[in-house]
Amino acid sequence: MTPYAVYLKNSAQRELDRLPPASHEAVLKQLKALRFEARPRNAAKLQGRPEYKIRVGNLRIIYGVDDAKREVMVYMIDDRKQVYRRLR
């Protein structure tokens, strides 16, 4: 099976770059895992939205999956409180 291509929106890339080293590594590990399993067991679908979330400590990764193109698009990487405020 072909792996998924993982893309980050520019804003998500900036958010990733601002993280402290330990959090940065933990998020990168999750993003690399998305290449082979776009909906891992620790991912949950957002209520009323097509996106998914993955919890990494107090951080949340918000992303969408396009199975036809085998692509994962990461929209947000931020603190739990900020992510849910921004999604409203």
Backbone as XML, in Angstrom:
<?xml version="1.0"?>
<chain id="A" units="angstrom">
  <residue number="1" name="MET">
    <atom name="N" x="0.842" y="-1.178" z="0.000"/>
    <atom name="CA" x="0.000" y="0.000" z="0.000"/>
    <atom name="C" x="0.892" y="1.247" z="0.000"/>
  </residue>
  <residue number="2" name="THR">
    <atom name="N" x="0.531" y="2.214" z="-0.802"/>
    <atom name="CA" x="1.310" y="3.450" z="-0.911"/>
    <atom name="C" x="1.121" y="4.313" z="0.337"/>
  </residue>
  <residue number="3" name="PRO">
    <atom name="N" x="2.214" y="4.885" z="0.840"/>
    <atom name="CA" x="2.061" y="5.765" z="2.006"/>
    <atom name="C" x="1.357" y="7.069" z="1.635"/>
  </residue>
  <residue number="4" name="TYR">
    <atom name="N" x="0.762" y="7.684" z="2.633"/>
    <atom name="CA" x="0.128" y="8.990" z="2.448"/>
    <atom name="C" x="1.211" y="10.059" z="2.390"/>
  </residue>
  <residue number="5" name="ALA">
    <atom name="N" x="0.965" y="11.098" z="1.612"/>
    <atom name="CA" x="1.838" y="12.278" z="1.621"/>
    <atom name="C" x="1.294" y="13.207" z="2.706"/>
  </residue>
  <residue number="6" name="VAL">
    <atom name="N" x="2.163" y="13.702" z="3.573"/>
    <atom name="CA" x="1.744" y="14.588" z="4.660"/>
    <atom name="C" x="2.191" y="16.009" z="4.329"/>
  </residue>
  <residue number="7" name="TYR">
    <atom name="N" x="1.226" y="16.921" z="4.261"/>
    <atom name="CA" x="1.496" y="18.327" z="3.969"/>
    <atom name="C" x="1.075" y="19.170" z="5.163"/>
  </residue>
  <residue number="8" name="LEU">
    <atom name="N" x="1.798" y="20.246" z="5.400"/>
    <atom name="CA" x="1.444" y="21.190" z="6.452"/>
    <atom name="C" x="1.110" y="22.528" z="5.819"/>
  </residue>
  <residue number="9" name="LYS">
    <atom name="N" x="-0.011" y="23.117" z="6.246"/>
    <atom name="CA" x="-0.305" y="24.486" z="5.813"/>
    <atom name="C" x="0.803" y="25.368" z="6.367"/>
  </residue>
  <residue number="10" name="ASN">
    <atom name="N" x="1.022" y="26.520" z="5.744"/>
    <atom name="CA" x="2.079" y="27.429" z="6.197"/>
    <atom name="C" x="1.926" y="27.786" z="7.670"/>
  </residue>
  <residue number="11" name="SER">
    <atom name="N" x="0.690" y="28.026" z="8.104"/>
    <atom name="CA" x="0.455" y="28.384" z="9.505"/>
    <atom name="C" x="0.812" y="27.221" z="10.430"/>
  </residue>
  <residue number="12" name="ALA">
    <atom name="N" x="0.510" y="25.997" z="10.026"/>
    <atom name="CA" x="0.856" y="24.828" z="10.840"/>
    <atom name="C" x="2.369" y="24.650" z="10.904"/>
  </residue>
  <residue number="13" name="GLN">
    <atom name="N" x="3.064" y="24.938" z="9.812"/>
    <atom name="CA" x="4.529" y="24.845" z="9.811"/>
    <atom name="C" x="5.127" y="25.867" z="10.774"/>
  </residue>
  <residue number="14" name="ARG">
    <atom name="N" x="4.589" y="27.082" z="10.780"/>
    <atom name="CA" x="5.075" y="28.109" z="11.713"/>
    <atom name="C" x="4.819" y="27.688" z="13.156"/>
  </residue>
  <residue number="15" name="GLU">
    <atom name="N" x="3.636" y="27.117" z="13.410"/>
    <atom name="CA" x="3.311" y="26.653" z="14.760"/>
    <atom name="C" x="4.267" y="25.545" z="15.188"/>
  </residue>
  <residue number="16" name="LEU">
    <atom name="N" x="4.583" y="24.640" z="14.278"/>
    <atom name="CA" x="5.522" y="23.556" z="14.576"/>
    <atom name="C" x="6.905" y="24.115" z="14.881"/>
  </residue>
  <residue number="17" name="ASP">
    <atom name="N" x="7.346" y="25.084" z="14.100"/>
    <atom name="CA" x="8.674" y="25.670" z="14.290"/>
    <atom name="C" x="8.812" y="26.396" z="15.624"/>
  </residue>
  <residue number="18" name="ARG">
    <atom name="N" x="7.712" y="26.885" z="16.174"/>
    <atom name="CA" x="7.742" y="27.628" z="17.442"/>
    <atom name="C" x="7.743" y="26.727" z="18.672"/>
  </residue>
  <residue number="19" name="LEU">
    <atom name="N" x="7.505" y="25.448" z="18.503"/>
    <atom name="CA" x="7.413" y="24.545" z="19.653"/>
    <atom name="C" x="8.775" y="24.332" z="20.306"/>
  </residue>
  <residue number="20" name="PRO">
    <atom name="N" x="8.783" y="24.075" z="21.624"/>
    <atom name="CA" x="10.034" y="23.707" z="22.288"/>
    <atom name="C" x="10.537" y="22.372" z="21.734"/>
  </residue>
  <residue number="21" name="PRO">
    <atom name="N" x="11.838" y="22.100" z="21.834"/>
    <atom name="CA" x="12.414" y="20.897" z="21.213"/>
    <atom name="C" x="11.716" y="19.581" z="21.565"/>
  </residue>
  <residue number="22" name="ALA">
    <atom name="N" x="11.365" y="19.370" z="22.822"/>
    <atom name="CA" x="10.731" y="18.101" z="23.210"/>
    <atom name="C" x="9.365" y="17.944" z="22.540"/>
  </residue>
  <residue number="23" name="SER">
    <atom name="N" x="8.569" y="19.005" z="22.547"/>
    <atom name="CA" x="7.251" y="18.959" z="21.907"/>
    <atom name="C" x="7.391" y="18.825" z="20.399"/>
  </residue>
  <residue number="24" name="HIS">
    <atom name="N" x="8.367" y="19.515" z="19.834"/>
    <atom name="CA" x="8.626" y="19.461" z="18.393"/>
    <atom name="C" x="8.883" y="18.017" z="17.967"/>
  </residue>
  <residue number="25" name="GLU">
    <atom name="N" x="9.730" y="17.318" z="18.708"/>
    <atom name="CA" x="10.051" y="15.924" z="18.370"/>
    <atom name="C" x="8.830" y="15.022" z="18.501"/>
  </residue>
  <residue number="26" name="ALA">
    <atom name="N" x="8.032" y="15.221" z="19.549"/>
    <atom name="CA" x="6.835" y="14.396" z="19.751"/>
    <atom name="C" x="5.835" y="14.594" z="18.614"/>
  </residue>
  <residue number="27" name="VAL">
    <atom name="N" x="5.660" y="15.841" z="18.179"/>
    <atom name="CA" x="4.731" y="16.131" z="17.080"/>
    <atom name="C" x="5.268" y="15.546" z="15.779"/>
  </residue>
  <residue number="28" name="LEU">
    <atom name="N" x="6.567" y="15.705" z="15.519"/>
    <atom name="CA" x="7.154" y="15.133" z="14.299"/>
    <atom name="C" x="6.967" y="13.622" z="14.250"/>
  </residue>
  <residue number="29" name="LYS">
    <atom name="N" x="7.107" y="12.966" z="15.386"/>
    <atom name="CA" x="6.917" y="11.513" z="15.446"/>
    <atom name="C" x="5.493" y="11.148" z="15.014"/>
  </residue>
  <residue number="30" name="GLN">
    <atom name="N" x="4.504" y="11.902" z="15.498"/>
    <atom name="CA" x="3.108" y="11.654" z="15.112"/>
    <atom name="C" x="2.881" y="11.935" z="13.628"/>
  </residue>
  <residue number="31" name="LEU">
    <atom name="N" x="3.482" y="13.013" z="13.126"/>
    <atom name="CA" x="3.307" y="13.360" z="11.711"/>
    <atom name="C" x="3.916" y="12.294" z="10.804"/>
  </residue>
  <residue number="32" name="LYS">
    <atom name="N" x="5.073" y="11.768" z="11.185"/>
    <atom name="CA" x="5.699" y="10.703" z="10.393"/>
    <atom name="C" x="4.844" y="9.444" z="10.402"/>
  </residue>
  <residue number="33" name="ALA">
    <atom name="N" x="4.214" y="9.152" z="11.532"/>
    <atom name="CA" x="3.353" y="7.972" z="11.630"/>
    <atom name="C" x="2.118" y="8.104" z="10.742"/>
  </residue>
  <residue number="34" name="LEU">
    <atom name="N" x="1.660" y="9.335" z="10.504"/>
    <atom name="CA" x="0.478" y="9.547" z="9.651"/>
    <atom name="C" x="0.719" y="9.096" z="8.216"/>
  </residue>
  <residue number="35" name="ARG">
    <atom name="N" x="1.972" y="9.015" z="7.795"/>
    <atom name="CA" x="2.261" y="8.563" z="6.430"/>
    <atom name="C" x="1.744" y="7.144" z="6.201"/>
  </residue>
  <residue number="36" name="PHE">
    <atom name="N" x="1.786" y="6.326" z="7.231"/>
    <atom name="CA" x="1.439" y="4.915" z="7.071"/>
    <atom name="C" x="0.065" y="4.562" z="7.628"/>
  </residue>
  <residue number="37" name="GLU">
    <atom name="N" x="-0.451" y="5.402" z="8.517"/>
    <atom name="CA" x="-1.788" y="5.174" z="9.059"/>
    <atom name="C" x="-2.435" y="6.539" z="9.291"/>
  </residue>
  <residue number="38" name="ALA">
    <atom name="N" x="-3.291" y="6.945" z="8.369"/>
    <atom name="CA" x="-3.877" y="8.288" z="8.414"/>
    <atom name="C" x="-4.882" y="8.447" z="9.553"/>
  </residue>
  <residue number="39" name="ARG">
    <atom name="N" x="-5.412" y="7.354" z="10.045"/>
    <atom name="CA" x="-6.370" y="7.405" z="11.157"/>
    <atom name="C" x="-5.917" y="6.437" z="12.254"/>
  </residue>
  <residue number="40" name="PRO">
    <atom name="N" x="-4.858" y="6.804" z="12.974"/>
    <atom name="CA" x="-4.367" y="5.904" z="14.024"/>
    <atom name="C" x="-5.373" y="5.786" z="15.166"/>
  </residue>
  <residue number="41" name="ARG">
    <atom name="N" x="-5.129" y="4.840" z="16.053"/>
    <atom name="CA" x="-6.053" y="4.598" z="17.164"/>
    <atom name="C" x="-6.191" y="5.803" z="18.080"/>
  </residue>
  <residue number="42" name="ASN">
    <atom name="N" x="-5.133" y="6.618" z="18.184"/>
    <atom name="CA" x="-5.204" y="7.778" z="19.075"/>
    <atom name="C" x="-5.798" y="9.013" z="18.394"/>
  </residue>
  <residue number="43" name="ALA">
    <atom name="N" x="-6.287" y="8.872" z="17.182"/>
    <atom name="CA" x="-6.937" y="9.985" z="16.471"/>
    <atom name="C" x="-8.446" y="9.912" z="16.699"/>
  </residue>
  <residue number="44" name="ALA">
    <atom name="N" x="-9.067" y="11.077" z="16.734"/>
    <atom name="CA" x="-10.523" y="11.141" z="16.895"/>
    <atom name="C" x="-11.074" y="12.131" z="15.877"/>
  </residue>
  <residue number="45" name="LYS">
    <atom name="N" x="-12.241" y="11.807" z="15.347"/>
    <atom name="CA" x="-12.895" y="12.708" z="14.399"/>
    <atom name="C" x="-13.513" y="13.853" z="15.186"/>
  </residue>
  <residue number="46" name="LEU">
    <atom name="N" x="-13.395" y="15.066" z="14.668"/>
    <atom name="CA" x="-14.002" y="16.223" z="15.322"/>
    <atom name="C" x="-15.508" y="16.195" z="15.102"/>
  </residue>
  <residue number="47" name="GLN">
    <atom name="N" x="-16.261" y="16.537" z="16.122"/>
    <atom name="CA" x="-17.713" y="16.524" z="16.016"/>
    <atom name="C" x="-18.189" y="17.591" z="15.040"/>
  </residue>
  <residue number="48" name="GLY">
    <atom name="N" x="-19.009" y="17.173" z="14.082"/>
    <atom name="CA" x="-19.597" y="18.102" z="13.132"/>
    <atom name="C" x="-18.640" y="18.645" z="12.089"/>
  </residue>
  <residue number="49" name="ARG">
    <atom name="N" x="-17.447" y="18.062" z="11.992"/>
    <atom name="CA" x="-16.435" y="18.529" z="11.036"/>
    <atom name="C" x="-15.779" y="17.316" z="10.390"/>
  </residue>
  <residue number="50" name="PRO">
    <atom name="N" x="-15.185" y="17.501" z="9.211"/>
    <atom name="CA" x="-14.534" y="16.368" z="8.543"/>
    <atom name="C" x="-13.110" y="16.095" z="9.041"/>
  </residue>
  <residue number="51" name="GLU">
    <atom name="N" x="-12.549" y="16.979" z="9.884"/>
    <atom name="CA" x="-11.164" y="16.837" z="10.318"/>
    <atom name="C" x="-11.020" y="15.866" z="11.490"/>
  </residue>
  <residue number="52" name="TYR">
    <atom name="N" x="-9.767" y="15.504" z="11.733"/>
    <atom name="CA" x="-9.400" y="14.635" z="12.844"/>
    <atom name="C" x="-8.454" y="15.382" z="13.767"/>
  </residue>
  <residue number="53" name="LYS">
    <atom name="N" x="-8.331" y="14.870" z="14.998"/>
    <atom name="CA" x="-7.385" y="15.450" z="15.946"/>
    <atom name="C" x="-6.547" y="14.336" z="16.553"/>
  </residue>
  <residue number="54" name="ILE">
    <atom name="N" x="-5.317" y="14.690" z="16.868"/>
    <atom name="CA" x="-4.430" y="13.797" z="17.606"/>
    <atom name="C" x="-3.913" y="14.590" z="18.792"/>
  </residue>
  <residue number="55" name="ARG">
    <atom name="N" x="-3.945" y="13.967" z="19.946"/>
    <atom name="CA" x="-3.471" y="14.602" z="21.174"/>
    <atom name="C" x="-2.003" y="14.263" z="21.375"/>
  </residue>
  <residue number="56" name="VAL">
    <atom name="N" x="-1.188" y="15.298" z="21.616"/>
    <atom name="CA" x="0.227" y="15.123" z="21.949"/>
    <atom name="C" x="0.460" y="15.982" z="23.189"/>
  </residue>
  <residue number="57" name="GLY">
    <atom name="N" x="0.266" y="15.405" z="24.369"/>
    <atom name="CA" x="0.340" y="16.186" z="25.607"/>
    <atom name="C" x="-0.773" y="17.213" z="25.614"/>
  </residue>
  <residue number="58" name="ASN">
    <atom name="N" x="-0.433" y="18.484" z="25.834"/>
    <atom name="CA" x="-1.427" y="19.563" z="25.801"/>
    <atom name="C" x="-1.643" y="20.109" z="24.397"/>
  </residue>
  <residue number="59" name="LEU">
    <atom name="N" x="-0.914" y="19.592" z="23.437"/>
    <atom name="CA" x="-1.036" y="20.048" z="22.053"/>
    <atom name="C" x="-2.057" y="19.211" z="21.298"/>
  </residue>
  <residue number="60" name="ARG">
    <atom name="N" x="-2.617" y="19.803" z="20.258"/>
    <atom name="CA" x="-3.512" y="19.081" z="19.363"/>
    <atom name="C" x="-3.035" y="19.296" z="17.933"/>
  </residue>
  <residue number="61" name="ILE">
    <atom name="N" x="-3.074" y="18.220" z="17.159"/>
    <atom name="CA" x="-2.797" y="18.279" z="15.726"/>
    <atom name="C" x="-4.150" y="18.115" z="15.041"/>
  </residue>
  <residue number="62" name="ILE">
    <atom name="N" x="-4.546" y="19.093" z="14.253"/>
    <atom name="CA" x="-5.814" y="19.040" z="13.518"/>
    <atom name="C" x="-5.471" y="18.825" z="12.051"/>
  </residue>
  <residue number="63" name="TYR">
    <atom name="N" x="-6.063" y="17.786" z="11.459"/>
    <atom name="CA" x="-5.713" y="17.452" z="10.080"/>
    <atom name="C" x="-6.888" y="16.835" z="9.344"/>
  </residue>
  <residue number="64" name="GLY">
    <atom name="N" x="-6.784" y="16.854" z="8.015"/>
    <atom name="CA" x="-7.777" y="16.246" z="7.146"/>
    <atom name="C" x="-7.133" y="15.162" z="6.301"/>
  </residue>
  <residue number="65" name="VAL">
    <atom name="N" x="-7.945" y="14.228" z="5.823"/>
    <atom name="CA" x="-7.451" y="13.097" z="5.035"/>
    <atom name="C" x="-8.191" y="13.051" z="3.706"/>
  </residue>
  <residue number="66" name="ASP">
    <atom name="N" x="-7.436" y="12.907" z="2.620"/>
    <atom name="CA" x="-8.005" y="12.694" z="1.291"/>
    <atom name="C" x="-7.531" y="11.316" z="0.837"/>
  </residue>
  <residue number="67" name="ASP">
    <atom name="N" x="-8.399" y="10.312" z="1.007"/>
    <atom name="CA" x="-8.017" y="8.934" z="0.678"/>
    <atom name="C" x="-7.798" y="8.736" z="-0.815"/>
  </residue>
  <residue number="68" name="ALA">
    <atom name="N" x="-8.556" y="9.449" z="-1.643"/>
    <atom name="CA" x="-8.416" y="9.289" z="-3.093"/>
    <atom name="C" x="-7.024" y="9.712" z="-3.563"/>
  </residue>
  <residue number="69" name="LYS">
    <atom name="N" x="-6.516" y="10.795" z="-2.999"/>
    <atom name="CA" x="-5.185" y="11.293" z="-3.375"/>
    <atom name="C" x="-4.083" y="10.760" z="-2.462"/>
  </residue>
  <residue number="70" name="ARG">
    <atom name="N" x="-4.474" y="10.041" z="-1.395"/>
    <atom name="CA" x="-3.515" y="9.530" z="-0.391"/>
    <atom name="C" x="-2.723" y="10.690" z="0.211"/>
  </residue>
  <residue number="71" name="GLU">
    <atom name="N" x="-3.467" y="11.720" z="0.655"/>
    <atom name="CA" x="-2.846" y="12.905" z="1.238"/>
    <atom name="C" x="-3.421" y="13.197" z="2.618"/>
  </residue>
  <residue number="72" name="VAL">
    <atom name="N" x="-2.555" y="13.688" z="3.489"/>
    <atom name="CA" x="-2.948" y="14.196" z="4.801"/>
    <atom name="C" x="-2.537" y="15.664" z="4.832"/>
  </residue>
  <residue number="73" name="MET">
    <atom name="N" x="-3.479" y="16.551" z="5.154"/>
    <atom name="CA" x="-3.180" y="17.984" z="5.254"/>
    <atom name="C" x="-3.326" y="18.399" z="6.713"/>
  </residue>
  <residue number="74" name="VAL">
    <atom name="N" x="-2.237" y="18.892" z="7.293"/>
    <atom name="CA" x="-2.246" y="19.351" z="8.683"/>
    <atom name="C" x="-2.620" y="20.829" z="8.678"/>
  </residue>
  <residue number="75" name="TYR">
    <atom name="N" x="-3.701" y="21.156" z="9.402"/>
    <atom name="CA" x="-4.206" y="22.523" z="9.439"/>
    <atom name="C" x="-3.695" y="23.316" z="10.633"/>
  </residue>
  <residue number="76" name="MET">
    <atom name="N" x="-3.606" y="22.664" z="11.791"/>
    <atom name="CA" x="-3.224" y="23.370" z="13.012"/>
    <atom name="C" x="-2.419" y="22.466" z="13.930"/>
  </residue>
  <residue number="77" name="ILE">
    <atom name="N" x="-1.467" y="23.076" z="14.622"/>
    <atom name="CA" x="-0.740" y="22.427" z="15.710"/>
    <atom name="C" x="-0.649" y="23.491" z="16.789"/>
  </residue>
  <residue number="78" name="ASP">
    <atom name="N" x="-1.393" y="23.308" z="17.865"/>
    <atom name="CA" x="-1.408" y="24.359" z="18.882"/>
    <atom name="C" x="-1.874" y="23.780" z="20.207"/>
  </residue>
  <residue number="79" name="ASP">
    <atom name="N" x="-1.813" y="24.625" z="21.232"/>
    <atom name="CA" x="-2.300" y="24.273" z="22.554"/>
    <atom name="C" x="-3.785" y="23.918" z="22.472"/>
  </residue>
  <residue number="80" name="ARG">
    <atom name="N" x="-4.204" y="23.008" z="23.308"/>
    <atom name="CA" x="-5.576" y="22.517" z="23.310"/>
    <atom name="C" x="-6.597" y="23.659" z="23.329"/>
  </residue>
  <residue number="81" name="LYS">
    <atom name="N" x="-6.436" y="24.593" z="24.247"/>
    <atom name="CA" x="-7.407" y="25.694" z="24.371"/>
    <atom name="C" x="-7.457" y="26.544" z="23.106"/>
  </residue>
  <residue number="82" name="GLN">
    <atom name="N" x="-6.308" y="26.843" z="22.560"/>
    <atom name="CA" x="-6.249" y="27.696" z="21.372"/>
    <atom name="C" x="-6.867" y="27.018" z="20.152"/>
  </residue>
  <residue number="83" name="VAL">
    <atom name="N" x="-6.611" y="25.737" z="19.980"/>
    <atom name="CA" x="-7.145" y="25.010" z="18.819"/>
    <atom name="C" x="-8.661" y="25.052" z="18.812"/>
  </residue>
  <residue number="84" name="TYR">
    <atom name="N" x="-9.280" y="24.746" z="19.944"/>
    <atom name="CA" x="-10.736" y="24.687" z="19.968"/>
    <atom name="C" x="-11.357" y="26.077" z="19.836"/>
  </residue>
  <residue number="85" name="ARG">
    <atom name="N" x="-10.673" y="27.109" z="20.318"/>
    <atom name="CA" x="-11.160" y="28.483" z="20.096"/>
    <atom name="C" x="-11.104" y="28.824" z="18.612"/>
  </residue>
  <residue number="86" name="ARG">
    <atom name="N" x="-10.009" y="28.452" z="17.974"/>
    <atom name="CA" x="-9.829" y="28.774" z="16.552"/>
    <atom name="C" x="-10.794" y="28.000" z="15.660"/>
  </residue>
  <residue number="87" name="LEU">
    <atom name="N" x="-11.253" y="26.847" z="16.097"/>
    <atom name="CA" x="-12.164" y="26.035" z="15.285"/>
    <atom name="C" x="-13.601" y="26.557" z="15.301"/>
  </residue>
  <residue number="88" name="ARG">
    <atom name="N" x="-13.940" y="27.402" z="16.231"/>
    <atom name="CA" x="-15.322" y="27.909" z="16.314"/>
    <atom name="C" x="-15.689" y="28.743" z="15.132"/>
  </residue>
</chain>
